[in-house]
Amino acid sequence: MADREYVFGVNDKELERLEYQHRIFADHTTRLWKHAGYDRGQTVVELGAGPGFVTADLKSWLGPNGTLHAVEISDTYLEFNRAINGHARGCPVHFHAADIDAANWSELGIAPASVDHVFGRWVFSFLQHPEDVVRRAGAALKPGGTLAVIDYFNFGTVRMCPEGPMFHKAYAAMLANWKQHTPTPDIGALLPRMCAEAGLVVERIDPLMLIARPGHELWNWPRLFFETQLDGLVENGLLEPSDRDGWFEEWDRLTGEPGTFFSIPGMVQIIARRPVTGDSGPV
Ligand SMILES: C[S@@+](CC[C@H](N)C(=O)[O-])C[C@H]1O[C@@H](n2cnc3c(N)ncnc32)[C@H](O)[C@@H]1O
């Protein structure tokens, strides 16, 4: 598989960012698994597993009798995932180098109606054909199994307060770059309908909307993200070098001012369950 497929890049800085991001959102993720009924001994498919920070948590959650399929397009991230999660503790992990936009799940060894849960965090927003992936996920689920997703649904909630014009300029450039690669970065708005059309019952749509303030761990999240993205946006001509420098100056100034806060892009946490009666389609 090709590393270039992931719009935010495959490199050490992005890997480090993904690790920190996982630390921040691990509690929300675990809560979603509890709502969906994740339990020891179950079989789970993790879509867009990346370098494996979620994989590690799922591996211990499912325990030695569970089974985890980690599907990832980037060879580099999958190798890192294998390096940290290939050990014998927790459940065995089947690592699949595959483009989930195109993958035939049966060829990956995931038979129809064979898995308890499919999980995807920040991966549907990078897909070309999310509705096909939802349909395949639905067909892979056992009756009563779930598709659980955490993803973006509203980029309009992003706001730097007090106003940060450089922040918003870079944010708009980042979003334009993302949209050049992916039809729907705000896929969370469409996923519940896609789940319903795939025959799943949409059980929960919970908001994940947070405020970051200087000194809180979430404050580091946008800073880390733009540290990984600004150079590329300048190289692509979406920003000027002076915009990058201005971004850091503005960020540092606002960080030191009392009352500064930042609202994150709106996300949703979705649980869609396969009804206990009904056929599975082709996977
Ligand atoms: C933002 S990262 C999230 C990683 C992980 N899910 C997490 O929550 O930490 C998105 C991941 O999805 C992978 N990805 C993007 N498009 C993909 C595709 N078509 N097939 C498989 N993986 C994909 C990327 O390579 C990257 O590792």
Ligand as a Chemical Component Dictionary entry (heavy atoms), coordinates in Angstrom:
data_LIG
# 
_chem_comp.id                   LIG 
_chem_comp.type                 NON-POLYMER 
_chem_comp.pdbx_formal_charge   0 
_chem_comp.three_letter_code    LIG 
# 
loop_
_chem_comp_atom.comp_id 
_chem_comp_atom.atom_id 
_chem_comp_atom.alt_atom_id 
_chem_comp_atom.type_symbol 
_chem_comp_atom.charge 
_chem_comp_atom.model_Cartn_x 
_chem_comp_atom.model_Cartn_y 
_chem_comp_atom.model_Cartn_z 
_chem_comp_atom.pdbx_ordinal 
LIG C1  C1  C 0  -6.126 10.315 11.514 1  
LIG S1  S1  S 1  -5.383 8.748  11.355 2  
LIG C2  C2  C 0  -6.247 7.878  12.678 3  
LIG C3  C3  C 0  -5.541 6.634  13.128 4  
LIG C4  C4  C 0  -6.323 5.844  14.192 5  
LIG N1  N1  N 0  -7.608 5.407  13.684 6  
LIG C5  C5  C 0  -6.525 6.674  15.427 7  
LIG O1  O1  O 0  -7.660 6.941  15.773 8  
LIG O2  O2  O -1 -5.517 7.034  16.052 9  
LIG C6  C6  C 0  -6.133 8.049  9.888  10 
LIG C7  C7  C 0  -5.574 6.686  9.519  11 
LIG O3  O3  O 0  -6.393 6.125  8.497  12 
LIG C8  C8  C 0  -5.542 5.572  7.501  13 
LIG N2  N2  N 0  -6.286 5.546  6.222  14 
LIG C9  C9  C 0  -6.667 6.615  5.476  15 
LIG N3  N3  N 0  -7.311 6.189  4.352  16 
LIG C10 C10 C 0  -7.316 4.829  4.414  17 
LIG C11 C11 C 0  -7.820 3.819  3.547  18 
LIG N4  N4  N 0  -8.418 4.135  2.394  19 
LIG N5  N5  N 0  -7.658 2.531  3.899  20 
LIG C12 C12 C 0  -7.034 2.203  5.071  21 
LIG N6  N6  N 0  -6.539 3.119  5.928  22 
LIG C13 C13 C 0  -6.677 4.417  5.612  23 
LIG C14 C14 C 0  -4.357 6.528  7.481  24 
LIG O4  O4  O 0  -3.230 5.972  6.838  25 
LIG C15 C15 C 0  -4.160 6.774  8.963  26 
LIG O5  O5  O 0  -3.336 5.807  9.548  27 
# 
loop_
_chem_comp_bond.comp_id 
_chem_comp_bond.atom_id_1 
_chem_comp_bond.atom_id_2 
_chem_comp_bond.value_order 
_chem_comp_bond.pdbx_ordinal 
LIG C1  S1  SING 1  
LIG S1  C2  SING 2  
LIG S1  C6  SING 3  
LIG C2  C3  SING 4  
LIG C3  C4  SING 5  
LIG C4  N1  SING 6  
LIG C4  C5  SING 7  
LIG C5  O1  DOUB 8  
LIG C5  O2  SING 9  
LIG C6  C7  SING 10 
LIG C7  O3  SING 11 
LIG C7  C15 SING 12 
LIG O3  C8  SING 13 
LIG C8  N2  SING 14 
LIG C8  C14 SING 15 
LIG N2  C9  SING 16 
LIG N2  C13 SING 17 
LIG C9  N3  DOUB 18 
LIG N3  C10 SING 19 
LIG C10 C11 SING 20 
LIG C10 C13 DOUB 21 
LIG C11 N4  SING 22 
LIG C11 N5  DOUB 23 
LIG N5  C12 SING 24 
LIG C12 N6  DOUB 25 
LIG N6  C13 SING 26 
LIG C14 O4  SING 27 
LIG C14 C15 SING 28 
LIG C15 O5  SING 29 
# 
